[in-house]
Amino acid sequence: MFDRFLRNFKPKSIRSISPSKFPRIQSTALINDPFEQQELKYSRLLQRSGETNSLDLATSIHANLIKQSLLSSLFLHNHLLISYFKCGDTDEALKTFEEIPLKNVVSWTASVAGLAQRGLAGESIALFRSMRRSSVPPNEFTLVSALNACALSENSFEASQVYALVVRYGFETNVYLSNAFVTALVRDGRLREAERLFERCDAAERDTVSWNALIAGYLRHSSADVWGFWCRMVREGVRPDAFTFSTVFTGLAEVPSLQNGGQVHAQLVKYGHGRDLCVGNSLADMYLKSQCLIDGRNAFEEMAYKDVVTWTQMASGSLLCGQPEMAFELVEQMRLMGVEPNKFTLVVAFNACASMAALERGRKAHVWRVKHGFDVDECVDNALVDMYSKCGCTDDAWKAFCAMGDCRSTVSWTTVITAFAQNGLPQEALSTFDRMVEEGVEPDRITFVCVLYACSQGGLVDEAWRCFSSMKREHGVDPEEDHYACMVDLLGKAGRVAEAEEVILSMPVEPSSLVWQILLAACQVHGDMERGKRAAERALALDKTDSSTYVLLSNIFANSSDWDGARKVREMMVGSEVAKDPGCSWIAVNG
């Protein structure tokens, strides 16, 4: 969102300093000098080429200017320079700039602005430095463009130097320059300095762009402050524009607040801008992030125009709200409307199919991925592997993984290891892990969790110890609680409860109640009452409100026919006001 603001922030761009600013008579009827008539004729043609982005027209005019020896005119040379920048031919624009023998402030400013607007911030700043070394002083337009370039490059030091020139030349009250410097400070993370500059500006001089610059900064660095700043903006009677609404809705989506979002929505109805695509997308996203699917769907339906971002966001929101079938149907409907999915859409489609274990739909989504060819990335193929895994098709998951070739990352390897582990193929998971290490791909903490989980599923104690021991020694990964919990679970299932207890006691951090509960469950299965009591005591010392500990301990006593012990545990639950979680079933009983 902030980057979109920065791209659109061109209060004094090339167009603003273009030929209409040059002191030339605009009516040929009043011009008697043939040279001036030619100047006016070609300047208008160059204006048209820039406005229509017609590079062919610009080069054709350039050829005519050379042929008729008209490039001695600085006025036409500047026109040509600006036209090339507007048409996107930066190389030819710079070549034209270098060919100007006596450059004026328009020549320099057009080039500094043109480079910044083409995303060449470093080159723009370097050119501004060259201008400072020349005898041509900058004007407001030059300084705005230089500050814009500093914002793009996140060079707040350079921006501060440029703003020092603003003060030196007496342009401090120029709202465009203040806005540009605020943007540069925000971009570099200097939000508090941006706030101070904003507050120093006279309230009457601030415009909507001033407020937008700072509100975009809050979105980028402090989303929680967006709402308060919006309220102040409303109190001071500043009229919000489409960018304001889009930014505020995005901020409220980051810190979900349905009530506040509804108030901003009411303001949107009052001021309009509801037909703006970015506003509509942000509004729908705000409702979806607040888990309000109906209002999100209504905002989506009311949009006059929907692009791939709109459809993908709605599908993703449906998935987030627990409606994977709706998510997939939205992707299909999008394609019927002639909107082609992008890589993010494909990820949503694969995740929806994975949630439903809908293999046939997943295969259909795979066809869309094949159609897109190379216009995808690793995340899409990782989602594809995961989809086949969740549908129980490990062969297809492996084929999709192998098709990734050199694009496989640690996440890709971890995904396919998980696929084998979750589908009851622990040996395949281990062999894939070994192959991963052989190919020089470093595993991370998640990879080891998946490998240890696979060992636990297959009862592979020795292999688990080998992997666990290699974490720090060979791969520099410090074991965390998840890894210890996997080892405790594995050893407990294997009946090695004493060894499992030793693992817990060797943990470098305080184990949570969950780890002790895992040991307690193992003690129940294997009838180790004494060790089970110790595990229960540790678990209850950490959390007296979890009913699981009481139930497991009670079952240990019951399995040993110690009914008095079981009764006492139940009394402890009542005394601590702990209620047992009720059992439930997915099977509906029709009576």
Secondary structure, DSSP 4 states (H G I P E B T S, - for coil): -HHHHHHH--TT-GGGGSGGGS-----GGG---HHHHHHHHHHHHHHHHHHTT-HHHHHHHHHHHHHTT-TT-HHHHHHHHHHHHHHT-HHHHHHHHHH-SS--HHHHHHHHHHHHHTT-HHHHHHHHHHHHHSSPPP-HHHHHHHHHHHHHHT-HHHHHHHHHHHHHTT-TT-HHHHHHHHHHHHHTT-HHHHHHHHHHS-TTT--HHHHHHHHHHHHHH-GGGHHHHHHHHHHTTPPP-HHHHHHHHHHHHHTT-HHHHHHHHHHHHHH--TT-HHHHHHHHHHHHHTT-HHHHHHHHHH-S---HHHHHHHHHHHHHTT-HHHHHHHHHHHHHTTPPP-HHHHHHHHHHHHHHT-HHHHHHHHHHHHHHTTS--HHHHHHHHHHHHHTT-HHHHHHHHHHTGGG--HHHHHHHHHHHHHTT-HHHHHHHHHHHHHTTPPP-HHHHHHHHHHHHHHT-HHHHHHHHHHHHHHH-----HHHHHHHHHHHHHTT-HHHHHHHHHT-SSPPPHHHHHHHHHHHHHHT-HHHHHHHHHHHHHH-TT-HHHHHHHHHHHHHTT-HHHHHHHHHHHHHTTPPPPPP--SSPPP-
